[in-house]
């Protein structure tokens, strides 16, 4: 009698597990179908709006020694017909186990050794040999391992901001900005659309030049992380990836973009940032044939990068 009861109990338990498994399978399948549909809808939004044909670049990177994934983020203007110097150079550090994000901004006037091309400003490495040469340059000078690259089209930046934040992104503009910009920015806290936000992060024609621009770029990264972390935004991620995907030249798979993007949207608090060169780790110099550069104390800067990524 007891054996029969135990047998029936086991059968009921097995049936419950089977039902639970089928429900979970149906839920996961539903999410996958929904995500794929939303991704395709995003692609349709951007159809016909891409001005520059994408290039498949060679990129021989790998994870860093701390188990993190470093993404080389390059800002470029897709309206230019020829390869230009990188307008913005950042390294996004994502640790998949800790679900953490860190950001290193490399100032474009940093004077470095470019493999096969001698010494020059770091942003010329991109013009000489695309993201792969820039990767080699960062590895040789800063011992930074880079697994992925993403070349961000400025029009793509505008589209994803406007899609994710129809009411704009809240930014406290510190002063009036208008010189060499497509728009005029007035001081004060306000909601900026994609076009105004792009101009905000690109402005550099004041007394602090690129130093102020890097500070604004890092400020915007934290503002986006803070404002992305909402119930309303996270379900839109597959569509957002679809919208921006045609405007980003990257070796990240769509799945990786969605996975990393999801963790970024859930980010709480400020993202840690580092600027290279660090304060006290460089000298302003002028080099004949190159112009004004930042000559680094590489020992100080490389130690700062190591400490930043290790903790």
Backbone bond lengths (Angstrom), bond angles and torsions (degrees), N, CA, C in turn:
res aa  C-N    CA-C-N  psi(-1)  N-CA   C-N-CA  omega(-1)  CA-C   N-CA-C  phi
1 X - - - 1.468 - - 1.528 111.15 -
2 X 1.353 114.72 -46.29 1.462 119.90 179.15 1.513 110.63 -62.96
3 X 1.342 116.97 -40.32 1.469 121.03 179.66 1.522 110.93 -61.84
4 X 1.334 114.99 -39.56 1.467 119.41 -179.59 1.532 110.48 -66.50
5 X 1.363 116.22 -39.65 1.465 120.37 178.86 1.527 111.18 -64.69
6 X 1.354 114.58 -43.08 1.467 119.34 179.09 1.527 111.16 -62.92
7 X 1.333 114.66 -37.46 1.463 119.87 179.94 1.528 110.15 -65.35
8 X 1.354 116.20 -43.73 1.455 120.16 179.03 1.538 111.30 -65.04
9 X 1.342 114.71 -38.42 1.465 119.92 178.78 1.522 111.36 -62.41
10 X 1.348 114.60 -43.11 1.455 119.68 178.47 1.522 111.92 -64.41
11 X 1.336 115.61 -37.99 1.468 120.26 179.39 1.534 110.86 -65.89
12 X 1.366 115.75 -40.95 1.461 119.94 178.67 1.528 110.80 -64.76
13 X 1.358 115.23 -41.64 1.463 120.46 179.31 1.529 111.19 -64.47
14 X 1.332 114.68 -41.33 1.463 120.26 178.57 1.524 110.86 -63.53
15 X 1.353 115.00 -39.31 1.464 120.59 179.67 1.524 110.37 -65.85
16 X 1.348 116.90 -40.62 1.467 121.64 178.86 1.536 111.01 -63.22
17 X 1.350 115.78 -44.14 1.463 119.98 178.96 1.523 110.94 -63.37
18 X 1.332 115.85 -37.59 1.459 120.56 -179.97 1.528 110.55 -65.44
19 X 1.337 115.88 -42.51 1.459 120.68 178.48 1.530 110.62 -64.78
20 X 1.342 115.41 -44.25 1.475 120.66 179.02 1.520 111.01 -60.75
21 X 1.342 115.39 -44.92 1.464 119.86 179.30 1.524 111.31 -61.20
22 X 1.336 116.15 -44.75 1.464 119.96 -179.72 1.522 112.08 -63.84
23 X 1.339 116.43 -37.75 1.464 120.41 177.62 1.520 111.32 -65.50
24 X 1.349 115.01 -44.04 1.463 119.62 178.77 1.528 111.20 -63.51
25 X 1.333 115.59 -42.02 1.468 120.74 178.88 1.532 110.47 -61.83
26 X 1.341 115.57 -43.54 1.467 120.47 179.87 1.526 110.51 -65.10
27 X 1.354 116.36 -38.41 1.473 120.79 179.12 1.525 110.99 -65.15
28 X 1.344 116.17 -47.24 1.469 120.75 179.97 1.516 110.90 -62.98
29 X 1.330 115.96 -42.98 1.468 120.76 178.47 1.529 110.48 -61.81
30 X 1.334 115.62 -41.81 1.459 120.38 179.00 1.520 111.98 -62.73
31 X 1.341 115.88 -42.19 1.469 120.67 178.55 1.525 110.64 -63.82
32 X 1.329 115.93 -41.10 1.469 120.48 -179.98 1.528 111.08 -64.48
33 X 1.343 115.82 -43.27 1.466 120.18 179.49 1.526 110.23 -65.10
34 X 1.349 115.74 -44.10 1.471 120.62 178.67 1.522 111.05 -61.32
35 X 1.351 116.39 -44.79 1.467 120.94 -178.86 1.526 110.97 -63.49
36 X 1.332 115.73 -42.09 1.470 119.27 179.74 1.529 110.72 -64.61
37 X 1.336 115.65 -41.96 1.464 119.93 179.27 1.526 110.61 -63.21
38 X 1.344 116.50 -44.88 1.459 120.50 179.38 1.525 111.54 -63.96
39 X 1.332 115.97 -39.27 1.469 120.60 177.70 1.529 110.71 -60.86
40 X 1.320 116.54 -45.87 1.467 121.24 178.75 1.530 111.11 -63.63
41 X 1.324 117.14 -37.24 1.459 120.88 177.10 1.523 110.55 -63.38
42 X 1.324 115.44 -38.35 1.463 120.17 177.27 1.519 112.00 -64.28
43 X 1.329 116.36 -40.89 1.463 120.58 178.08 1.531 110.69 -61.44
44 X 1.331 116.52 -37.80 1.466 120.79 179.70 1.529 111.32 -64.96
45 X 1.344 115.88 -35.22 1.469 119.97 179.02 1.530 110.97 -60.59
46 X 1.338 116.55 -37.93 1.462 121.16 -176.08 1.529 113.48 -92.91
47 X 1.330 116.66 -3.11 1.465 119.69 -177.71 1.532 111.16 -58.89
48 X 1.328 115.57 129.62 1.456 121.07 177.28 1.514 114.75 82.38
49 X 1.343 117.86 -0.72 1.464 120.61 -177.66 1.526 113.11 -101.02
50 X 1.324 117.56 -7.55 1.463 121.59 -177.77 1.519 109.80 -79.58
51 X 1.343 116.07 126.31 1.457 120.93 -175.66 1.535 112.88 -94.78
52 X 1.328 116.55 -18.54 1.456 119.80 -173.38 1.522 110.34 -128.18
53 X 1.327 116.21 131.95 1.465 120.86 179.70 1.519 110.23 -71.63
54 X 1.320 117.03 136.13 1.456 120.79 -177.73 1.530 111.36 -78.28
55 X 1.327 114.98 148.41 1.466 122.63 179.62 1.524 108.27 -115.07
56 X 1.315 116.88 137.46 1.461 121.15 174.76 1.524 108.73 -87.55
57 X 1.323 116.21 107.03 1.459 121.33 -177.29 1.526 111.59 -91.01
58 X 1.315 115.53 147.41 1.465 120.99 168.95 1.523 107.49 -73.24
59 X 1.322 117.37 138.27 1.461 120.83 179.32 1.517 108.34 -152.98
60 X 1.320 116.38 110.39 1.470 121.36 -171.66 1.523 112.12 -105.36
61 X 1.324 116.12 56.46 1.457 120.19 -176.66 1.513 113.37 -96.85
62 X 1.330 115.17 175.74 1.457 121.74 178.59 1.532 109.62 -155.22
63 X 1.338 116.28 172.93 1.468 121.13 178.95 1.525 110.95 -65.86
64 X 1.347 115.05 157.25 1.463 117.93 178.39 1.525 110.74 -81.10
65 X 1.334 115.71 175.83 1.469 120.83 -174.05 1.524 112.72 -71.86
66 X 1.339 117.59 -9.58 1.465 120.70 179.91 1.525 112.16 -101.11
67 X 1.337 117.10 7.74 1.456 120.99 178.82 1.514 114.36 84.68
68 X 1.326 116.17 8.96 1.460 120.59 -179.60 1.519 112.55 -90.23
69 X 1.309 115.27 160.94 1.458 122.10 175.54 1.521 107.98 -106.30
70 X 1.333 116.65 118.31 1.456 121.34 179.38 1.524 109.73 -102.30
71 X 1.321 115.69 127.22 1.465 122.29 -179.85 1.518 108.69 -112.11
72 X 1.314 116.79 121.14 1.456 122.14 177.04 1.518 107.85 -79.00
73 X 1.324 116.38 114.33 1.458 121.78 -178.27 1.527 108.70 -105.22
74 X 1.339 115.46 118.86 1.461 121.78 -176.88 1.519 109.09 -117.65
75 X 1.299 116.86 125.21 1.455 121.29 175.46 1.516 109.91 -94.43
76 X 1.328 117.51 126.09 1.465 120.90 179.43 1.519 109.88 -141.83
77 X 1.328 115.82 157.31 1.454 121.23 179.84 1.520 108.97 -95.80
78 X 1.327 118.10 109.38 1.462 122.31 -175.28 1.513 113.27 -68.12
79 X 1.341 117.33 -11.43 1.457 119.09 -179.63 1.525 111.54 -75.17
80 X 1.326 116.14 -17.46 1.453 118.94 179.74 1.524 110.21 -75.23
81 X 1.338 117.30 138.01 1.458 121.32 -175.38 1.529 111.91 -82.60
82 X 1.321 116.72 -25.02 1.460 119.95 -179.06 1.524 109.47 -110.87
83 X 1.346 114.69 159.31 1.460 119.09 177.84 1.520 109.21 -63.00
84 X 1.312 116.82 127.46 1.457 121.42 -177.83 1.515 110.09 -110.56
85 X 1.324 115.39 170.68 1.460 119.41 172.55 1.529 108.64 -67.50
86 X 1.310 115.63 149.76 1.460 120.03 -178.99 1.524 109.78 -65.40
87 X 1.323 116.56 126.51 1.459 121.50 179.42 1.527 110.94 -74.66
88 X 1.325 115.80 -35.74 1.464 121.99 -179.90 1.521 108.86 -138.68
89 X 1.338 116.41 135.55 1.465 121.45 177.08 1.524 107.97 -126.84
90 X 1.325 115.94 117.46 1.462 121.59 177.94 1.526 109.54 -134.15
91 X 1.308 115.66 154.35 1.463 121.94 172.28 1.520 107.07 -120.04
92 X 1.330 115.97 115.13 1.461 121.30 176.26 1.521 107.97 -93.17
93 X 1.323 116.51 119.33 1.457 121.90 178.54 1.526 109.15 -100.29
94 X 1.333 115.84 118.38 1.465 121.70 178.67 1.517 108.26 -119.16
95 X 1.324 116.51 124.58 1.469 119.94 177.49 1.522 108.05 -104.13
96 X 1.343 117.82 108.43 1.471 121.06 -174.29 1.520 114.73 -63.07
97 X 1.332 117.76 -27.82 1.468 120.05 179.98 1.529 111.30 -79.90
98 X 1.329 116.26 -42.43 1.465 120.65 -179.22 1.524 112.66 -85.24
99 X 1.351 116.46 -14.25 1.470 121.66 -176.04 1.528 111.05 58.18
100 X 1.320 116.20 38.53 1.458 121.14 -178.39 1.529 111.06 -110.08
101 X 1.325 115.19 155.78 1.456 122.14 177.44 1.523 109.70 -127.94
102 X 1.327 115.22 139.44 1.457 121.98 173.55 1.530 107.80 -135.94
103 X 1.305 115.78 156.45 1.461 119.80 -176.26 1.519 111.16 -134.53
104 X 1.341 114.95 126.88 1.470 121.03 175.05 1.519 108.14 -113.19
105 X 1.329 116.49 123.97 1.460 121.48 176.06 1.523 108.84 -101.35
106 X 1.332 116.19 125.20 1.461 121.62 178.16 1.530 107.93 -103.34
107 X 1.307 117.29 117.17 1.456 120.07 -178.28 1.518 110.30 -68.43
108 X 1.320 115.68 136.06 1.457 120.93 -168.77 1.518 114.31 -70.92
109 X 1.336 118.74 -15.91 1.468 121.22 177.44 1.527 112.60 -91.94
110 X 1.341 116.74 8.16 1.463 121.35 177.67 1.533 109.67 -61.50
111 X 1.329 115.70 128.19 1.471 122.15 -175.27 1.521 108.77 -90.82
112 X 1.342 116.79 117.00 1.466 121.66 -171.94 1.527 111.23 -137.55
113 X 1.329 114.67 168.96 1.458 121.80 169.55 1.529 108.36 -83.93
114 X 1.326 116.98 123.13 1.466 121.34 176.62 1.521 107.58 -104.50
115 X 1.334 118.66 114.92 1.460 121.45 -175.81 1.534 112.45 -50.19
116 X 1.350 114.59 122.29 1.464 120.53 178.55 1.516 114.93 82.84
117 X 1.344 117.18 -1.71 1.470 119.87 -176.03 1.527 113.50 -133.76
118 X 1.311 117.99 5.54 1.455 120.08 179.40 1.515 112.82 75.55
119 X 1.338 116.17 -159.27 1.464 121.39 -177.17 1.520 111.08 -90.79
120 X 1.325 115.11 139.91 1.461 120.18 177.55 1.533 108.46 -169.41
121 X 1.327 115.94 178.87 1.463 120.22 174.52 1.532 108.65 -66.46
122 X 1.325 115.97 144.34 1.456 119.48 -173.94 1.524 113.02 -63.45
123 X 1.329 117.81 -27.75 1.468 117.85 -177.64 1.530 112.77 -72.84
124 X 1.340 117.34 -12.95 1.470 118.76 176.49 1.528 111.81 -75.94
125 X 1.345 117.30 -18.70 1.466 120.51 179.75 1.524 110.38 -60.62
126 X 1.314 116.50 -36.97 1.472 120.79 179.20 1.526 110.67 -66.90
127 X 1.332 116.68 -39.46 1.468 120.51 179.16 1.527 110.99 -67.39
128 X 1.342 117.05 -36.38 1.466 121.29 -179.05 1.523 112.99 -73.29
129 X 1.335 116.70 -39.35 1.465 117.68 -171.73 1.510 115.93 -150.35
130 X 1.340 117.64 23.53 1.457 120.23 176.00 1.521 113.72 66.19
131 X 1.322 117.28 -164.37 1.467 120.84 -176.21 1.525 114.41 -63.83
132 X 1.335 117.97 -29.49 1.463 119.41 -179.15 1.527 111.22 -66.96
133 X 1.335 118.10 -42.75 1.463 120.21 178.14 1.524 110.28 -68.55
134 X 1.319 117.22 -35.45 1.465 119.65 176.39 1.526 110.07 -65.33
135 X 1.335 116.33 -38.00 1.471 120.17 176.20 1.518 110.94 -61.30
136 X 1.344 116.67 -47.15 1.464 121.08 178.92 1.524 111.54 -61.10
137 X 1.325 115.97 -38.42 1.469 121.13 -179.75 1.522 110.91 -64.77
138 X 1.325 116.81 -43.28 1.462 120.79 178.68 1.524 111.36 -67.40
139 X 1.325 116.77 -36.61 1.458 120.73 177.51 1.522 110.84 -66.54
140 X 1.325 116.98 -46.03 1.466 120.84 -176.72 1.520 112.31 -66.95
141 X 1.327 117.35 -39.76 1.461 120.41 -174.31 1.527 113.83 -90.45
142 X 1.333 117.16 -31.86 1.467 120.16 -173.90 1.528 113.59 -123.35
143 X 1.335 117.68 1.96 1.463 122.88 -178.41 1.532 111.45 54.69
144 X 1.335 115.70 39.57 1.455 121.98 178.49 1.525 110.44 -97.37
145 X 1.334 116.32 124.70 1.457 120.84 174.90 1.529 108.57 -90.13
146 X 1.316 116.97 133.31 1.460 121.78 -177.99 1.522 109.57 -127.00
147 X 1.325 116.18 122.24 1.464 121.12 -175.41 1.536 112.16 -91.28
148 X 1.318 116.22 -35.10 1.462 120.44 -176.19 1.531 110.83 -132.51
149 X 1.318 114.98 162.34 1.466 120.26 172.58 1.523 108.74 -130.91
150 X 1.314 115.51 153.02 1.464 122.35 173.37 1.520 107.69 -142.93
151 X 1.319 115.34 116.31 1.457 120.88 176.50 1.526 106.47 -97.43
152 X 1.316 116.39 113.82 1.453 121.35 -172.04 1.520 110.67 -93.78
153 X 1.303 114.56 119.50 1.454 122.01 174.95 1.531 108.26 -76.43
154 X 1.319 117.82 131.59 1.456 120.60 -176.71 1.531 112.32 -61.37
155 X 1.339 116.60 -34.76 1.458 118.86 176.88 1.524 110.63 -66.44
156 X 1.322 116.94 -34.29 1.460 121.09 175.98 1.518 111.20 -64.58
157 X 1.330 116.45 -38.57 1.460 121.33 176.70 1.526 110.18 -59.10
158 X 1.333 115.68 -46.21 1.464 120.71 179.73 1.527 110.92 -61.13
159 X 1.337 116.68 -45.40 1.464 120.98 -177.44 1.527 112.11 -63.64
160 X 1.326 117.70 -44.95 1.464 119.40 -176.45 1.519 110.61 -70.00
161 X 1.324 118.64 -35.41 1.462 121.05 177.32 1.529 110.21 -64.74
162 X 1.315 116.23 -46.46 1.463 120.21 -178.67 1.531 112.02 -67.32
163 X 1.332 117.06 -32.03 1.466 120.78 178.76 1.527 110.73 -74.48
164 X 1.335 116.95 -43.18 1.463 121.29 -177.20 1.524 112.17 -75.63
165 X 1.327 115.84 -34.31 1.464 120.56 -175.75 1.530 110.30 -129.13
166 X 1.314 117.73 79.09 1.465 121.05 -178.92 1.527 112.88 -56.93
167 X 1.334 116.76 -27.66 1.466 120.85 179.61 1.523 112.54 -93.78
168 X 1.336 116.87 0.66 1.457 120.95 179.40 1.519 113.27 98.26
169 X 1.340 115.68 174.95 1.469 123.01 179.18 1.526 108.34 -110.36
170 X 1.329 116.62 130.10 1.461 120.84 -177.36 1.531 110.50 -74.09
171 X 1.322 116.41 116.66 1.456 123.03 179.48 1.525 109.22 -135.74
172 X 1.319 116.65 138.64 1.459 121.63 173.36 1.526 108.02 -91.92
173 X 1.319 116.86 99.45 1.472 122.03 179.68 1.523 108.14 -74.23
174 X 1.325 116.20 120.65 1.465 120.24 -170.14 1.522 115.02 -75.75
175 X 1.335 117.63 -20.72 1.469 119.68 -179.28 1.526 109.19 -164.50
176 X 1.299 116.03 170.70 1.459 120.73 178.44 1.526 109.38 -68.64
177 X 1.335 116.54 133.46 1.460 121.87 -179.51 1.524 108.56 -132.59
178 X 1.312 115.92 125.25 1.464 118.79 -179.86 1.529 113.73 -149.92
179 X 1.344 117.89 -23.87 1.462 120.32 -175.36 1.525 111.91 -66.55
180 X 1.337 116.55 125.96 1.464 124.48 179.63 1.536 112.95 61.17
181 X 1.321 117.19 26.77 1.462 121.36 177.70 1.524 109.69 -112.69
182 X 1.340 115.76 159.40 1.468 120.94 176.49 1.518 111.69 -80.81
183 X 1.332 116.57 -16.54 1.466 121.80 -179.57 1.524 108.47 -137.06
184 X 1.317 116.13 167.98 1.468 121.45 173.86 1.518 108.66 -105.72
185 X 1.323 116.20 129.51 1.458 122.15 179.37 1.518 109.50 -106.73
186 X 1.318 116.47 125.42 1.457 121.93 178.24 1.533 109.54 -94.20
187 X 1.331 117.71 151.85 1.467 120.19 -179.26 1.521 112.99 -70.06
188 X 1.335 115.69 155.06 1.457 121.62 176.74 1.514 112.95 116.84
189 X 1.333 115.89 164.50 1.465 121.54 178.77 1.521 109.32 -73.67
190 X 1.329 116.26 130.37 1.461 120.53 -176.07 1.518 110.45 -158.95
191 X 1.322 115.58 168.94 1.458 122.03 177.63 1.525 108.31 -98.19
192 X 1.328 116.70 116.35 1.457 121.72 -177.64 1.526 110.74 -101.67
193 X 1.330 116.50 131.93 1.460 119.84 173.27 1.526 109.01 -78.90
194 X 1.341 116.51 -179.70 1.455 120.17 -174.91 1.518 113.95 -57.68
195 X 1.320 117.12 -44.44 1.462 121.05 -177.88 1.524 111.45 -64.60
196 X 1.333 117.28 -44.87 1.465 120.61 -179.56 1.524 111.13 -69.40
197 X 1.344 116.69 -36.76 1.467 119.75 179.26 1.526 110.71 -66.85
198 X 1.328 117.12 -39.14 1.462 121.30 177.58 1.526 110.29 -61.03
199 X 1.310 116.69 -45.30 1.459 120.51 178.81 1.525 111.67 -64.78
200 X 1.324 116.78 -34.32 1.464 121.26 178.07 1.531 111.01 -62.49
201 X 1.336 116.65 -45.85 1.469 119.07 -176.77 1.528 112.49 -77.11
202 X 1.327 118.33 -15.27 1.457 120.88 -179.01 1.532 113.35 -95.76
203 X 1.323 117.38 -14.03 1.468 120.40 -176.73 1.532 111.35 -64.28
204 X 1.341 116.05 133.79 1.468 120.22 179.30 1.525 113.01 -149.34
205 X 1.323 117.18 9.47 1.465 119.64 -175.38 1.527 111.25 -93.97
206 X 1.332 113.96 67.29 1.466 120.70 173.62 1.520 108.33 -146.26
207 X 1.329 117.45 -171.15 1.473 121.29 -173.35 1.527 113.15 -63.18
208 X 1.349 117.79 -29.90 1.473 119.72 -176.69 1.529 112.41 -95.37
209 X 1.323 118.25 -7.32 1.461 122.43 172.58 1.512 114.23 53.57
210 X 1.337 115.86 -129.43 1.469 121.55 -176.47 1.529 113.15 -66.30
211 X 1.333 117.24 -25.30 1.465 119.31 179.25 1.538 109.81 -63.87
212 X 1.328 116.02 -42.15 1.452 120.06 177.56 1.516 111.71 -67.65
213 X 1.334 116.19 -36.79 1.457 120.07 -179.34 1.526 110.75 -65.51
214 X 1.332 117.03 -43.67 1.467 120.68 178.37 1.528 110.29 -61.58
215 X 1.335 116.57 -41.11 1.462 120.36 178.36 1.529 110.95 -61.73
216 X 1.334 117.19 -39.77 1.467 120.61 178.80 1.527 111.27 -68.73
217 X 1.323 117.11 -38.91 1.463 120.53 178.21 1.521 110.79 -60.80
218 X 1.325 117.19 -43.91 1.460 120.83 179.13 1.525 111.19 -68.04
219 X 1.311 116.47 -34.97 1.467 121.92 176.41 1.530 110.44 -61.91
220 X 1.335 116.43 -42.18 1.469 121.02 -179.66 1.520 110.94 -68.99
221 X 1.335 118.01 -39.31 1.467 121.08 177.63 1.527 110.37 -56.79
222 X 1.333 116.66 -44.15 1.459 120.40 178.83 1.525 112.10 -69.48
223 X 1.331 117.31 -36.48 1.459 120.57 177.97 1.528 110.53 -64.19
224 X 1.334 116.59 -41.39 1.465 120.81 179.35 1.516 110.81 -65.48
225 X 1.339 116.75 -43.11 1.467 120.28 179.29 1.518 110.45 -60.76
226 X 1.324 116.62 -42.34 1.459 121.62 -178.99 1.521 111.48 -66.26
227 X 1.339 116.49 -43.44 1.462 120.34 -175.26 1.533 112.78 -84.46
228 X 1.333 116.96 -17.83 1.462 120.07 174.80 1.527 111.27 -72.64
229 X 1.330 116.70 -30.03 1.461 121.35 -173.07 1.524 111.04 -74.16
230 X 1.302 116.14 72.37 1.461 120.42 178.63 1.518 110.02 -141.36
231 X 1.321 116.63 155.11 1.468 121.40 179.73 1.518 110.26 -62.86
232 X 1.360 115.61 -33.13 1.454 119.75 -177.20 1.527 112.53 -69.97
233 X 1.319 117.24 -31.40 1.461 121.30 -172.84 1.522 113.23 -87.01
234 X 1.325 118.49 -41.17 1.460 122.02 -173.93 1.537 113.39 -57.06
235 X 1.346 120.42 -43.35 1.473 118.88 178.07 1.526 113.05 -63.96
236 X 1.338 117.57 -17.89 1.459 120.85 -179.05 1.524 112.41 -85.62
237 X 1.351 116.83 -2.54 1.459 120.25 -173.06 1.525 113.90 -56.57
238 X 1.347 120.51 -49.22 1.473 118.99 179.73 1.525 112.84 -56.09
239 X 1.350 116.79 -40.27 1.463 119.66 178.85 1.522 110.37 -68.02
240 X 1.344 117.12 -39.46 1.467 120.96 178.71 1.519 110.95 -61.34
241 X 1.334 115.93 -41.90 1.465 119.95 177.51 1.519 109.81 -62.08
242 X 1.334 116.83 -41.23 1.458 120.53 177.57 1.523 112.54 -62.96
243 X 1.346 116.34 -38.80 1.464 121.04 179.46 1.524 111.34 -65.11
244 X 1.328 116.02 -45.75 1.461 119.73 -172.85 1.524 113.16 -87.09
245 X 1.350 117.39 -21.26 1.470 121.03 -174.09 1.534 113.61 -53.25
246 X 1.337 120.16 -44.08 1.465 119.54 -179.46 1.525 113.72 -66.22
247 X 1.342 116.95 -17.85 1.460 120.88 -177.43 1.524 112.51 -98.72
248 X 1.341 117.46 -0.82 1.461 121.69 -179.59 1.519 109.21 -118.89
249 X 1.309 115.96 122.95 1.460 120.81 175.14 1.526 106.83 -92.90
250 X 1.326 117.13 110.54 1.462 120.47 -173.48 1.519 111.52 -147.00
251 X 1.328 116.01 155.53 1.454 120.39 172.79 1.525 111.41 -98.61
252 X 1.331 116.94 8.83 1.460 121.55 171.41 1.526 109.04 -74.88
253 X 1.313 116.96 135.83 1.460 119.71 175.51 1.530 108.74 -73.53
254 X 1.322 116.37 161.32 1.463 120.60 178.41 1.525 110.22 -60.50
255 X 1.342 116.36 -39.28 1.464 120.70 178.33 1.519 112.14 -61.01
256 X 1.342 116.12 -42.97 1.462 120.21 178.27 1.519 111.65 -65.74
257 X 1.330 116.12 -38.81 1.459 120.05 178.82 1.524 110.81 -61.35
258 X 1.329 116.55 -42.91 1.468 121.01 179.94 1.528 110.69 -68.47
259 X 1.337 116.70 -42.04 1.463 121.14 -178.99 1.527 111.62 -64.92
260 X 1.333 116.70 -49.69 1.467 120.79 179.59 1.526 110.31 -67.20
261 X 1.344 115.92 -40.86 1.456 120.15 179.26 1.513 112.36 -61.61
262 X 1.314 116.71 -36.54 1.464 121.32 178.90 1.522 110.68 -63.55
263 X 1.337 117.19 -43.55 1.465 120.49 178.27 1.528 110.47 -67.01
264 X 1.332 116.58 -36.06 1.471 120.49 178.50 1.528 110.38 -64.43
265 X 1.332 116.72 -41.30 1.464 120.22 179.84 1.522 112.00 -66.44
266 X 1.331 116.52 -26.97 1.465 120.24 -179.71 1.524 112.00 -88.82
267 X 1.309 116.43 0.80 1.459 120.88 -177.57 1.522 110.86 -60.89
268 X 1.315 116.21 129.16 1.464 121.64 177.55 1.529 109.18 -109.03
269 X 1.305 117.05 136.32 1.454 120.44 -179.67 1.515 112.04 80.89
270 X 1.318 116.02 179.94 1.458 121.40 -176.15 1.528 111.70 -76.20
271 X 1.314 115.38 146.95 1.462 121.98 173.67 1.518 107.68 -82.73
272 X 1.331 116.16 133.01 1.463 119.80 178.75 1.520 110.22 -66.65
273 X 1.333 116.39 138.48 1.461 120.76 -178.82 1.522 111.32 -129.79
274 X 1.311 114.51 154.58 1.465 121.90 176.72 1.521 108.00 -141.99
275 X 1.320 116.09 137.92 1.464 120.18 175.74 1.518 109.34 -110.03
276 X 1.339 114.99 133.13 1.459 121.77 174.73 1.527 108.33 -115.24
277 X 1.353 117.51 120.86 1.466 127.08 10.48 1.527 113.08 -80.37
278 X 1.333 114.74 154.99 1.451 120.91 176.22 1.522 109.19 -79.22
279 X 1.315 116.13 162.99 1.466 120.19 175.49 1.525 109.09 -60.81
280 X 1.333 115.93 134.73 1.464 120.28 -179.14 1.511 113.87 77.77
281 X 1.342 117.21 6.62 1.460 120.53 -177.14 1.519 113.63 -116.55
282 X 1.343 116.99 22.99 1.470 119.52 -178.99 1.523 110.88 -160.34
283 X 1.328 114.72 166.19 1.465 122.16 172.45 1.520 108.98 -131.43
284 X 1.339 116.82 141.97 1.461 120.96 172.59 1.524 108.81 -77.69
285 X 1.326 116.02 127.33 1.461 120.23 178.75 1.520 109.62 -139.28
286 X 1.313 115.25 163.35 1.465 120.75 174.11 1.524 107.63 -121.81
287 X 1.329 115.98 123.73 1.456 122.42 -177.37 1.527 108.70 -109.18
288 X 1.322 116.84 130.15 1.464 121.48 179.86 1.534 110.51 -58.73
289 X 1.312 116.61 128.44 1.456 121.59 179.52 1.511 114.23 83.75
290 X 1.323 117.59 -8.42 1.464 122.29 -179.44 1.530 110.88 -117.33
291 X 1.336 116.11 -42.42 1.456 120.70 -179.13 1.517 111.92 103.79
292 X 1.323 116.57 -158.75 1.458 122.22 -178.82 1.522 109.92 -71.81
293 X 1.330 115.45 129.13 1.471 120.43 -178.52 1.521 110.14 -134.19
294 X 1.328 114.41 168.51 1.456 122.64 172.30 1.523 107.01 -109.02
295 X 1.333 117.12 109.54 1.469 120.79 179.34 1.519 108.13 -91.68
296 X 1.311 115.69 118.50 1.462 121.46 -170.60 1.521 113.99 -91.17
297 X 1.329 114.13 151.20 1.451 122.19 161.59 1.532 104.27 -88.63
298 X 1.336 117.03 98.05 1.463 120.26 -172.01 1.520 113.00 -66.86
299 X 1.319 117.44 -30.03 1.461 119.84 178.67 1.529 110.58 -61.89
300 X 1.333 116.31 -45.53 1.469 120.53 -179.89 1.528 111.38 -66.95
301 X 1.330 115.90 -45.59 1.466 119.75 -176.66 1.525 112.51 -69.10
302 X 1.330 116.62 -39.98 1.465 119.35 179.51 1.522 111.66 -67.73
303 X 1.342 116.54 -35.13 1.465 119.95 176.49 1.526 110.12 -66.02
304 X 1.338 116.31 -38.53 1.465 120.72 178.82 1.532 110.71 -63.75
305 X 1.332 116.92 -41.09 1.474 120.92 178.42 1.527 110.19 -65.00
306 X 1.315 117.20 -44.52 1.469 122.09 -179.52 1.528 110.15 -59.68
307 X 1.337 116.53 -48.17 1.464 120.92 -179.10 1.535 110.77 -64.14
308 X 1.308 116.26 -38.13 1.477 122.27 -178.17 1.520 111.16 -64.81
309 X 1.320 118.06 -43.47 1.453 121.73 -177.00 1.531 112.66 -81.71
310 X 1.311 116.63 -26.51 1.467 120.33 -176.26 1.520 112.34 -73.35
311 X 1.312 118.18 -37.70 1.480 120.77 -172.07 1.538 112.20 -72.35
